[in-house]
Amino acid sequence: MNSSKCHWALGMLAVLAVGACLEASELRPVKFGKHFPKLAFEPVQGFAAARKTMGLTWSKAIVAKSGRSYIALDADKADAQFPSTLKIVTGFVPAFAKGVTIPLKFVKMDVKTLDRKGATTTIQVDTAMIAPMAVSVRVGTKTVEQMIAGTVQVYKGRPVVNLIIASRMAAVATVAGKNYALLAYDTNGDMKISDKELVELYDRKTRTPVPLNSLFKLGETWVTLKYDAASSSVTTVEFKGKEGTIVSSADIAHLSLMSKEAGRFEISGKAGTKIPAPAMAYNIGQFNLILNPKSGAGYQGAVPDKLSLSVAEGKETTLPLPKTLISTFAISQGSGTVRFSVALADDAGSRNVTLTKFGKKTPPEIEVLDKAGKVVHTGRLEYG
């Protein structure tokens, strides 16, 4: 890195508390400063009763592992009704004495829930909010700063924990001659960045969420940020070709296109929306379509290499989509039970087809009728 670019990088990343000049393509851990990103909380699953050797006080103490962190609910007294502390330690051993202890203060909050028929019910849940905070932890041989935020809820004696534990990583990227701070947020403690984790480009004023390893448009420039996990480096590749537009007859929650020239290109949009795209040939990969905008009904799957499209410069191209959803039912009976199963496919031969509602996976619902047409049983099928 040359001297002028190094000085710029130090100035740009001063808010990140970087003490040395970063290489343009290398992602390194940095501090959060005063800015905490809005990251979705994830439910902590797999809680089990704590072992006595873990040094916890509460008789109902429970422990779970999330990513590379151990998480425990504890209390100051063995017979306490509610937990009073959340304890987190990163590493291979649940040594909570070396971790972070967060005090919990519970208040009653109204929470809306949906039953299986979609009816809304309001219940009161004891809830402790954990405001975003930065703590220093050991990850391998390094001390890094992590952000912790979330909620702890107790309903009918059952605790539910939703958390986000994230580390910030930064590098410097140049797009169309303009320098940006590239900010990425590791949420599973491996100090690597996946396609599902937040990545932003920051230019002192605006934070723009961008994908990794996927084509996107920044200003007037098409760019791919190629991430190499082994070296924890990001390479900026600009695409200089012309562009056209893609139009879909259905709402697209998500659709992945692949091209030889530019790699992956992910799009979304309402039916009829003109989506800019580099002019080249694509194969359609994974898709998630909303076929009925009012009810949200749709489906998702992965298309073999049958479906392709070619976007021409300055022209509008209609996205070829599967037109027919095919359901194959099977019913078996034995030992006093009846087993229903259904296989889903479409006329494009898509794999791993599942039903969705407003883009989110939902299991099929079934009704069993008698000879008179009366419903005698309702239920949901499970995938897998």
Stockholm file with secondary structure:
# STOCKHOLM 1.0

chainA/1-384         MNSSKCHWALGMLAVLAVGACLEASELRPVKFGKHFPKLAFEPVQGFAAARKTMGLTWSKAIVAKSGRSYIALDADKADAQFPSTLKIVTGFVPAFAKGVTIPLKFVKMDVKTLDRKGATTTIQVDTAMIAPMAVSVRVGTKTVEQMIAGTVQVYKGRPVVNLIIASRMAAVATVAGKNYALLAYDTNGDMKISDKELVELYDRKTRTPVPLNSLFKLGETWVTLKYDAASSSVTTVEFKGKEGTIVSSADIAHLSLMSKEAGRFEISGKAGTKIPAPAMAYNIGQFNLILNPKSGAGYQGAVPDKLSLSVAEGKETTLPLPKTLISTFAISQGSGTVRFSVALADDAGSRNVTLTKFGKKTPPEIEVLDKAGKVVHTGRLEYG
#=GR chainA/1-384 SS CCHHHHHHHHHHGGGGTCCSCCCTTBCEEECCTTCCCCCCCEECCCCEECCGGGCCCCTTCEEEEETTEEEEEECSSTTCSSCCEEEEEESSSCCGGGSEEEECCCEEEEEEEECTTCCEEEEEEEEEEEEEEEEEEEETTEEEEEEEEEEEEEETTEEEEEEEEEEEEEEEEEETTEEEEEEEEESSSSSCCCTTSCEEEECSSCEEECCSSSBEEETTEEEEEEEETTTTEEEEEEECCCEEEEECSSEEEEEEEEETTTEEEEEEECTTCCEEEESSEEEEEEEEEESCTTTCEEEEEECCTTCEEECCTTCEEECCCCCCEEEEEEEEEETTEEEEEEEEEETTCCEEEEEEETTEECCCEEEEECTTSCEEEEEECCCC
#=GC SS_cons         CCHHHHHHHHHHGGGGTCCSCCCTTBCEEECCTTCCCCCCCEECCCCEECCGGGCCCCTTCEEEEETTEEEEEECSSTTCSSCCEEEEEESSSCCGGGSEEEECCCEEEEEEEECTTCCEEEEEEEEEEEEEEEEEEEETTEEEEEEEEEEEEEETTEEEEEEEEEEEEEEEEEETTEEEEEEEEESSSSSCCCTTSCEEEECSSCEEECCSSSBEEETTEEEEEEEETTTTEEEEEEECCCEEEEECSSEEEEEEEEETTTEEEEEEECTTCCEEEESSEEEEEEEEEESCTTTCEEEEEECCTTCEEECCTTCEEECCCCCCEEEEEEEEEETTEEEEEEEEEETTCCEEEEEEETTEECCCEEEEECTTSCEEEEEECCCC
//
